Amino acid sequence: MGDNWLRFLQGLAGGSIGATTLKIGYDYWKARLPKVVRQTTLDGILAGAAPSQIRANVLVEEGDRSHTYKNLSLLRVVLINDSEMNHEIFNWGLTLPDGHRFIHIEEISKDRHHKMSFDSKPSPSNPHQIVDLNFKPFNRGDKYIVKGFVTSEGKPLHEVDEISPDDIVGSRVPVRWVDSVDRSARGRAAFRGGFTVFLAMFVLIVAGLPYLIPTTSSIANDANRTGVNPLNGFHGELAEHRKLAMEMFRMQSAELKSSLVSASIEAEAGRTKQIEHLTAELQAASTKVFETQGVALKANLAAIATDAEAARTKQLEQLITKLQGASTELFEKQGTALRASLAAIATEAEAAHMKQNEQLIEKLKIASSEVFDRQGAALRASLTAIANEAEAARAKRMEEHIAAQKSAADIEGWIYSQPWARGNSTDVNTWVIGDKTIIRTNPFGQPGLTWKVDKEIKDGQWTYTITPRAEVKQDATEKKDPAAPKDDSTSKPPK
């Protein structure tokens, strides 16, 4: 019985050591940084085309503004949460070198429960060199695909050899970035290592069971004798071992699933790369074939065009000859009929024209008679008005003339009354009074003189200046004849 207990204690010690090893491994596994699979590709807008062969000039319209880009690159980022940790919000970011800017970033959304947000979203009018993004949520196995359009001031980003796409992606969250290729190899190694440890523990536990089986009856007898079952603690420890084994199996299953996912991603990436390479080769081959076939095709088309042009020219010449003969014959036939038709039309038109002229003349006679009557009445009224106006003007001029004659006679009488204007001559003197010329036989005037009388106002009184045309001035207000008797020579003339 002592040997059995010794064997039992040996199995129990082995199981305890295995459980402790599993617990340490599990704690280490839980304390690891969460792994995030990162795949990045950087291409031009025309993927697969050599830079020296094809260039893209992209026009982007933003509202009412247009932006043109020559050096545009496409960045594609795939992130997969390959850890056992769920992130309610996963913060990460994209950083470009100097001279390169994001003008647009979009997400290929998984579903409506998985969203991507920006701290500041870039746009053509507001490009960003650094962009911070958030995934909500980022649970185990979640996969996000993000596309970003990058514009460059100089050489396009996808043509810069020293820039790695993986250097663009980063996160403020402590994670362990794993590339798809490296991640699959590490996953397989971890799976093999974990499976080896699990297998060793399983073998160790199974190896201890034979030592326990023979002692079952003796242990039961001792339990009946003493009332204490020594297997109670063993069963509890065995249950804990079984629980740890199941947990380890679950973890290894998760590792296996992750390995399979990574392997599928790697295979997909390899297949995509092969397709791109094959597409590039096909494009190059098709370009060469097109150039070769294009030369031959152009030669064939030129020959066909020459033959077709010659045949068409010959057909046109024959057709022109036939048309000329037919047109001559048709012209002769149609000409006779046309002349007859024109003659008939001209006769009818002449008759209609004469009839219209007669009607028009009759209408003109009636209209001219009416117009003459109306114009005659208006003319008579106008002549009457003109005659009345002329008569009124003539009467006014006669009144003015009579008034002027009266004023001149009054002035003339006053002049004759002055001592300096008296004389014994009977010669005719001419008096210019204002703008009137008066000729009188003056028995008292001085002989051989012509007088000019100017009327003006001086100091509020009428003053007449008489100037003989013989350059002998006599002023009615200032000059007096010294031989004449005293008289009031400054008397005022009649107004």
Secondary structure per residue as TSV (DSSP state, phi and psi in degrees):
chain	resnum	aa	ss	phi	psi
A	1	M	-	360.0	-32.9
A	2	G	H	-63.9	-38.2
A	3	D	H	-64.2	-38.3
A	4	N	H	-64.5	-43.0
A	5	W	H	-64.0	-35.3
A	6	L	H	-63.4	-42.7
A	7	R	H	-65.3	-38.6
A	8	F	H	-62.6	-42.7
A	9	L	H	-65.7	-34.8
A	10	Q	H	-63.9	-44.7
A	11	G	H	-63.9	-39.3
A	12	L	H	-65.8	-39.6
A	13	A	H	-65.1	-41.2
A	14	G	H	-63.4	-41.9
A	15	G	H	-64.4	-38.5
A	16	S	H	-64.3	-43.4
A	17	I	H	-60.9	-41.7
A	18	G	H	-64.1	-42.3
A	19	A	H	-64.2	-41.5
A	20	T	H	-62.5	-41.8
A	21	T	H	-61.9	-44.2
A	22	L	H	-63.3	-40.2
A	23	K	H	-63.9	-42.4
A	24	I	H	-63.7	-43.1
A	25	G	H	-63.7	-39.9
A	26	Y	H	-65.9	-42.4
A	27	D	H	-63.5	-40.4
A	28	Y	H	-64.5	-39.6
A	29	W	H	-66.2	-38.4
A	30	K	H	-69.1	-29.8
A	31	A	T	-82.9	-3.7
A	32	R	S	-68.4	155.7
A	33	L	-	-68.8	143.0
A	34	P	-	-65.2	137.5
A	35	K	E	-93.3	137.0
A	36	V	E	-127.7	119.5
A	37	V	E	-76.1	129.7
A	38	R	E	-124.7	123.6
A	39	Q	E	-123.9	126.1
A	40	T	E	-130.8	136.6
A	41	T	E	-131.9	145.0
A	42	L	E	-132.6	115.5
A	43	D	E	-135.1	169.5
A	44	G	E	-82.3	175.1
A	45	I	S	-62.9	-38.3
A	46	L	S	-100.0	88.4
A	47	A	T	-68.2	138.8
A	48	G	T	91.6	-12.2
A	49	A	S	-92.5	140.0
A	50	A	-	-66.6	142.4
A	51	P	T	-60.1	-32.1
A	52	S	T	-80.1	-10.6
A	53	Q	T	-95.2	-48.0
A	54	I	-	-129.9	132.8
A	55	R	-	-123.1	143.1
A	56	A	-	-107.5	130.7
A	57	N	-	-113.9	104.6
A	58	V	E	-99.6	132.7
A	59	L	E	-107.3	121.4
A	60	V	E	-115.7	126.6
A	61	E	E	-104.4	126.9
A	62	E	E	-124.6	98.3
A	63	G	T	67.4	-124.3
A	64	D	T	-98.9	12.5
A	65	R	E	-113.0	148.1
A	66	S	E	-120.5	140.6
A	67	H	E	-128.5	136.0
A	68	T	E	-114.7	132.3
A	69	Y	E	-127.6	132.3
A	70	K	S	-102.0	-40.2
A	71	N	S	-105.5	84.4
A	72	L	E	-117.5	131.7
A	73	S	E	-121.1	157.5
A	74	L	E	-118.5	118.0
A	75	L	E	-103.0	127.4
A	76	R	E	-119.8	123.0
A	77	V	E	-121.7	130.3
A	78	V	E	-119.6	122.5
A	79	L	E	-119.5	132.9
A	80	I	E	-129.5	128.3
A	81	N	E	-80.4	102.9
A	82	D	-	-104.1	20.5
A	83	S	S	-105.6	178.8
A	84	E	S	-93.9	13.5
A	85	M	-	-108.5	137.3
A	86	N	-	-99.8	131.8
A	87	H	B	-109.2	120.0
A	88	E	S	-67.4	-40.3
A	89	I	S	-135.8	125.1
A	90	F	E	-112.1	115.8
A	91	N	E	-95.3	129.5
A	92	W	E	-151.0	176.4
A	93	G	E	-157.3	167.9
A	94	L	E	-122.6	133.4
A	95	T	E	-129.8	126.2
A	96	L	-	-105.2	155.1
A	97	P	-	-67.9	170.5
A	98	D	T	-63.5	142.5
A	99	G	T	88.9	2.1
A	100	H	E	-128.2	140.3
A	101	R	E	-139.6	145.5
A	102	F	E	-82.3	132.1
A	103	I	E	-108.3	-15.5
A	104	H	E	-165.6	139.4
A	105	I	E	-134.9	133.7
A	106	E	E	-137.8	157.9
A	107	E	E	-114.9	135.9
A	108	I	E	-84.6	93.9
A	109	S	-	-65.1	138.7
A	110	K	-	-74.6	-52.3
A	111	D	-	-162.7	-177.3
A	112	R	T	-73.7	-11.4
A	113	H	T	-91.6	-8.2
A	114	H	-	-118.4	115.9
A	115	K	E	-127.0	155.7
A	116	M	E	-121.0	135.2
A	117	S	E	-127.1	163.2
A	118	F	E	-120.5	146.1
A	119	D	S	-73.6	-35.9
A	120	S	S	-154.7	109.8
A	121	K	-	-80.9	130.8
A	122	P	-	-75.5	158.5
A	123	S	B	-150.9	166.7
A	124	P	T	-58.3	-35.1
A	125	S	T	-84.1	-12.2
A	126	N	B	-140.6	71.4
A	127	P	-	-72.1	152.7
A	128	H	B	-125.9	141.9
A	129	Q	S	-87.9	-32.1
A	130	I	E	-121.0	131.3
A	131	V	E	-131.0	127.7
A	132	D	E	-103.7	132.2
A	133	L	E	-127.5	162.3
A	134	N	E	-137.6	135.0
A	135	F	E	-102.9	132.3
A	136	K	E	-133.8	109.5
A	137	P	-	-89.5	-175.3
A	138	F	B	-136.4	76.9
A	139	N	-	-86.4	177.2
A	140	R	T	-59.9	129.2
A	141	G	T	82.0	-4.2
A	142	D	-	-68.5	144.6
A	143	K	E	-130.9	127.9
A	144	Y	E	-120.8	140.3
A	145	I	E	-121.6	126.2
A	146	V	E	-125.8	136.1
A	147	K	E	-117.6	135.4
A	148	G	E	-131.4	137.2
A	149	F	E	-101.4	125.0
A	150	V	E	-116.6	129.7
A	151	T	E	-106.9	146.1
A	152	S	E	-125.4	143.3
A	153	E	S	-74.4	-34.3
A	154	G	S	-116.2	-114.8
A	155	K	S	-70.6	138.4
A	156	P	-	-58.8	150.7
A	157	L	G	-63.0	-36.4
A	158	H	G	-74.3	-8.9
A	159	E	G	-100.7	-0.8
A	160	V	-	-87.5	115.9
A	161	D	T	-74.1	-33.6
A	162	E	T	-79.2	-0.4
A	163	I	-	-100.4	122.7
A	164	S	-	-96.8	134.5
A	165	P	G	-59.8	-28.8
A	166	D	G	-69.7	-22.2
A	167	D	G	-73.9	-11.4
A	168	I	T	-83.9	-27.9
A	169	V	E	-95.6	133.4
A	170	G	E	-152.8	172.6
A	171	S	-	-150.4	145.5
A	172	R	S	-80.6	-13.5
A	173	V	S	-82.8	136.2
A	174	P	-	-68.7	102.9
A	175	V	-	-132.7	165.6
A	176	R	E	-112.5	108.2
A	177	W	E	-73.2	134.0
A	178	V	E	-129.1	123.9
A	179	D	E	-73.2	156.0
A	180	S	H	-62.8	-39.6
A	181	V	H	-72.1	-50.0
A	182	D	H	-66.0	-33.9
A	183	R	H	-65.6	-38.7
A	184	S	H	-66.8	-40.5
A	185	A	H	-65.4	-44.0
A	186	R	H	-64.9	-36.0
A	187	G	H	-64.2	-42.0
A	188	R	H	-66.3	-39.9
A	189	A	H	-64.6	-43.5
A	190	A	H	-62.7	-39.0
A	191	F	H	-63.7	-43.3
A	192	R	H	-65.1	-41.8
A	193	G	H	-64.9	-45.8
A	194	G	H	-63.6	-39.2
A	195	F	H	-65.9	-36.3
A	196	T	H	-64.2	-45.2
A	197	V	H	-62.3	-44.5
A	198	F	H	-61.3	-41.9
A	199	L	H	-65.2	-38.8
A	200	A	H	-64.6	-43.3
A	201	M	H	-63.8	-40.3
A	202	F	H	-64.3	-42.6
A	203	V	H	-64.6	-39.1
A	204	L	H	-63.9	-41.4
A	205	I	H	-68.2	-44.0
A	206	V	H	-64.3	-35.7
A	207	A	H	-66.0	-26.9
A	208	G	H	-82.5	-13.8
A	209	L	H	-65.0	-40.8
A	210	P	H	-59.3	-29.4
A	211	Y	H	-73.1	-20.0
A	212	L	H	-89.1	-29.6
A	213	I	S	-63.5	-46.3
A	214	P	T	-65.8	-22.2
A	215	T	T	-91.9	3.8
A	216	T	H	-65.4	-43.8
A	217	S	H	-68.1	-43.8
A	218	S	H	-64.9	-38.6
A	219	I	H	-64.9	-37.4
A	220	A	H	-66.1	-40.5
A	221	N	H	-63.7	-43.3
A	222	D	H	-62.6	-36.6
A	223	A	H	-67.3	-37.8
A	224	N	H	-69.3	-34.2
A	225	R	H	-75.8	-41.5
A	226	T	H	-96.4	-18.7
A	227	G	S	81.2	7.4
A	228	V	-	-121.3	128.6
A	229	N	-	-94.9	109.6
A	230	P	T	-70.6	-8.9
A	231	L	H	-87.9	-4.5
A	232	N	H	-60.3	-48.6
A	233	G	H	-64.7	-35.4
A	234	F	H	-64.9	-42.3
A	235	H	H	-63.6	-39.7
A	236	G	H	-63.2	-42.8
A	237	E	H	-66.6	-37.1
A	238	L	H	-65.2	-38.6
A	239	A	H	-63.8	-39.0
A	240	E	H	-65.5	-40.1
A	241	H	H	-61.6	-42.0
A	242	R	H	-64.6	-38.9
A	243	K	H	-63.9	-44.5
A	244	L	H	-64.1	-37.1
A	245	A	H	-64.6	-41.5
A	246	M	H	-65.0	-39.6
A	247	E	H	-63.3	-41.7
A	248	M	H	-64.7	-38.4
A	249	F	H	-64.6	-38.8
A	250	R	H	-65.4	-41.3
A	251	M	H	-64.5	-41.8
A	252	Q	H	-66.0	-32.4
A	253	S	H	-65.7	-41.2
A	254	A	H	-63.4	-41.3
A	255	E	H	-61.5	-41.5
A	256	L	H	-63.6	-41.2
A	257	K	H	-64.2	-43.0
A	258	S	H	-62.5	-39.7
A	259	S	H	-62.1	-42.4
A	260	L	H	-64.3	-41.3
A	261	V	H	-62.1	-44.9
A	262	S	H	-63.3	-41.0
A	263	A	H	-62.3	-40.7
A	264	S	H	-65.6	-39.0
A	265	I	H	-63.8	-44.1
A	266	E	H	-61.3	-43.6
A	267	A	H	-63.0	-40.4
A	268	E	H	-64.1	-41.7
A	269	A	H	-63.6	-43.2
A	270	G	H	-63.1	-41.3
A	271	R	H	-65.4	-39.0
A	272	T	H	-62.9	-43.0
A	273	K	H	-63.2	-42.2
A	274	Q	H	-62.4	-40.7
A	275	I	H	-63.6	-43.3
A	276	E	H	-62.7	-43.7
A	277	H	H	-61.9	-44.1
A	278	L	H	-63.9	-38.7
A	279	T	H	-63.0	-42.3
A	280	A	H	-62.3	-43.7
A	281	E	H	-62.9	-41.8
A	282	L	H	-63.7	-39.3
A	283	Q	H	-63.3	-44.0
A	284	A	H	-63.1	-44.9
A	285	A	H	-63.8	-41.9
A	286	S	H	-65.4	-33.8
A	287	T	H	-63.8	-46.0
A	288	K	H	-62.6	-46.1
A	289	V	H	-61.5	-41.1
A	290	F	H	-63.3	-41.1
A	291	E	H	-63.7	-45.7
A	292	T	H	-63.6	-49.0
A	293	Q	H	-66.8	-31.2
A	294	G	H	-63.8	-41.7
A	295	V	H	-62.6	-47.9
A	296	A	H	-63.8	-40.5
A	297	L	H	-64.4	-40.8
A	298	K	H	-63.7	-39.8
A	299	A	H	-63.6	-45.8
A	300	N	H	-62.5	-42.3
A	301	L	H	-64.2	-38.0
A	302	A	H	-64.2	-43.6
A	303	A	H	-64.5	-44.3
A	304	I	H	-62.6	-41.2
A	305	A	H	-64.0	-38.6
A	306	T	H	-64.0	-48.8
A	307	D	H	-61.2	-43.7
A	308	A	H	-64.4	-38.2
A	309	E	H	-65.2	-40.9
A	310	A	H	-64.3	-46.9
A	311	A	H	-62.7	-40.5
A	312	R	H	-66.8	-38.0
A	313	T	H	-62.6	-43.4
A	314	K	H	-63.9	-43.5
A	315	Q	H	-62.6	-39.6
A	316	L	H	-64.7	-40.0
A	317	E	H	-62.8	-45.5
A	318	Q	H	-62.2	-42.4
A	319	L	H	-64.9	-38.9
A	320	I	H	-64.3	-40.9
A	321	T	H	-61.4	-46.7
A	322	K	H	-62.5	-41.1
A	323	L	H	-65.6	-37.3
A	324	Q	H	-63.3	-45.4
A	325	G	H	-63.5	-46.0
A	326	A	H	-65.3	-38.7
A	327	S	H	-68.3	-35.0
A	328	T	H	-63.9	-48.8
A	329	E	H	-62.6	-44.1
A	330	L	H	-64.8	-37.2
A	331	F	H	-64.4	-40.4
A	332	E	H	-64.0	-45.8
A	333	K	H	-64.7	-47.7
A	334	Q	H	-68.1	-30.1
A	335	G	H	-63.6	-43.2
A	336	T	H	-62.6	-48.0
A	337	A	H	-63.8	-37.0
A	338	L	H	-66.8	-41.1
A	339	R	H	-63.5	-42.9
A	340	A	H	-62.6	-42.9
A	341	S	H	-64.0	-41.4
A	342	L	H	-65.1	-38.5
A	343	A	H	-64.1	-44.8
A	344	A	H	-63.5	-42.5
A	345	I	H	-63.9	-40.6
A	346	A	H	-64.4	-40.2
A	347	T	H	-63.1	-48.1
A	348	E	H	-63.0	-40.0
A	349	A	H	-66.1	-38.2
A	350	E	H	-65.1	-43.6
A	351	A	H	-62.9	-45.4
A	352	A	H	-63.5	-37.0
A	353	H	H	-66.6	-41.5
A	354	M	H	-64.8	-41.9
A	355	K	H	-62.6	-43.0
A	356	Q	H	-63.4	-38.6
A	357	N	H	-63.9	-42.1
A	358	E	H	-62.3	-45.2
A	359	Q	H	-62.2	-39.6
A	360	L	H	-66.7	-39.7
A	361	I	H	-64.1	-41.3
A	362	E	H	-62.8	-44.2
A	363	K	H	-63.2	-38.9
A	364	L	H	-65.7	-37.5
A	365	K	H	-61.8	-47.9
A	366	I	H	-62.5	-45.9
A	367	A	H	-65.4	-39.8
A	368	S	H	-67.6	-35.4
A	369	S	H	-63.4	-44.8
A	370	E	H	-64.4	-42.5
A	371	V	H	-65.0	-39.6
A	372	F	H	-63.9	-41.4
A	373	D	H	-61.9	-46.3
A	374	R	H	-65.9	-42.9
A	375	Q	H	-69.1	-33.5
A	376	G	H	-64.6	-44.6
A	377	A	H	-61.9	-44.5
A	378	A	H	-64.4	-38.2
A	379	L	H	-66.0	-42.2
A	380	R	H	-63.1	-41.2
A	381	A	H	-63.3	-41.2
A	382	S	H	-65.2	-42.2
A	383	L	H	-65.3	-39.6
A	384	T	H	-62.1	-44.2
A	385	A	H	-63.8	-40.2
A	386	I	H	-65.4	-42.2
A	387	A	H	-63.0	-41.1
A	388	N	H	-63.8	-43.5
A	389	E	H	-65.0	-40.4
A	390	A	H	-65.1	-40.6
A	391	E	H	-64.1	-41.7
A	392	A	H	-64.8	-41.2
A	393	A	H	-65.3	-40.4
A	394	R	H	-65.9	-40.6
A	395	A	H	-63.3	-39.9
A	396	K	H	-64.6	-41.5
A	397	R	H	-65.6	-37.5
A	398	M	H	-63.1	-43.0
A	399	E	H	-61.8	-43.9
A	400	E	H	-63.4	-39.3
A	401	H	H	-66.0	-42.5
A	402	I	H	-63.6	-42.6
A	403	A	H	-62.6	-40.2
A	404	A	H	-66.2	-40.4
A	405	Q	H	-62.9	-41.2
A	406	K	H	-65.2	-43.8
A	407	S	H	-63.1	-40.1
A	408	A	H	-65.6	-40.3
A	409	A	H	-65.1	-40.9
A	410	D	H	-62.2	-44.1
A	411	I	H	-64.8	-40.6
A	412	E	H	-64.0	-41.5
A	413	G	H	-63.8	-39.0
A	414	W	H	-65.1	-41.6
A	415	I	H	-61.4	-42.2
A	416	Y	H	-64.3	-23.6
A	417	S	H	-80.9	-11.2
A	418	Q	S	-80.1	145.2
A	419	P	G	-64.2	-34.1
A	420	W	G	-75.7	-11.3
A	421	A	G	-104.2	6.1
A	422	R	-	-87.1	152.7
A	423	G	-	-171.1	176.1
A	424	N	S	-108.0	2.9
A	425	S	-	-79.3	150.4
A	426	T	-	-108.9	17.2
A	427	D	-	-71.1	160.3
A	428	V	E	-85.4	127.4
A	429	N	E	-114.2	145.5
A	430	T	E	-104.9	123.5
A	431	W	E	-110.4	129.4
A	432	V	E	-106.6	107.0
A	433	I	E	-111.7	111.1
A	434	G	T	63.8	-124.8
A	435	D	T	-102.7	14.9
A	436	K	E	-108.4	141.3
A	437	T	E	-109.4	121.9
A	438	I	E	-117.9	126.3
A	439	I	E	-110.3	121.8
A	440	R	E	-134.0	154.0
A	441	T	E	-91.0	107.9
A	442	N	-	-104.6	106.3
A	443	P	T	-70.0	-12.8
A	444	F	T	-109.7	-3.6
A	445	G	S	-78.3	162.3
A	446	Q	-	-75.6	138.4
A	447	P	T	-71.3	144.6
A	448	G	T	71.6	20.1
A	449	L	-	-117.9	145.7
A	450	T	E	-114.1	127.1
A	451	W	E	-106.5	144.7
A	452	K	E	-122.8	124.8
A	453	V	E	-110.4	121.1
A	454	D	E	-109.9	132.4
A	455	K	E	-108.1	127.3
A	456	E	E	-153.1	170.3
A	457	I	E	-105.6	126.8
A	458	K	E	-131.0	123.3
A	459	D	T	56.4	37.2
A	460	G	T	80.3	5.1
A	461	Q	E	-124.5	152.9
A	462	W	E	-76.1	132.2
A	463	T	E	-128.3	132.2
A	464	Y	E	-111.3	126.8
A	465	T	E	-106.0	119.4
A	466	I	E	-104.3	121.9
A	467	T	E	-120.4	113.7
A	468	P	E	-66.3	145.3
A	469	R	T	-73.6	-9.5
A	470	A	T	-88.3	22.6
A	471	E	S	63.1	23.4
A	472	V	-	-106.0	107.7
A	473	K	-	-84.8	136.4
A	474	Q	E	-133.0	115.6
A	475	D	E	-99.2	125.2
A	476	A	T	-66.2	-20.9
A	477	T	T	-103.1	-13.8
A	478	E	T	-124.4	-36.4
A	479	K	-	-95.3	142.2
A	480	K	-	-136.7	151.8
A	481	D	-	-81.6	119.9
A	482	P	T	-67.7	-26.2
A	483	A	T	-82.1	-15.2
A	484	A	S	-79.6	152.7
A	485	P	-	-66.7	158.7
A	486	K	-	-64.3	136.2
A	487	D	-	-152.2	166.1
A	488	D	-	-82.8	85.6
A	489	S	T	-76.0	-11.2
A	490	T	T	-98.6	15.9
A	491	S	-	-61.8	148.4
A	492	K	-	-80.2	132.5
A	493	P	-	-71.0	161.2
A	494	P	-	-65.1	143.2
A	495	K	-	-84.4	360.0
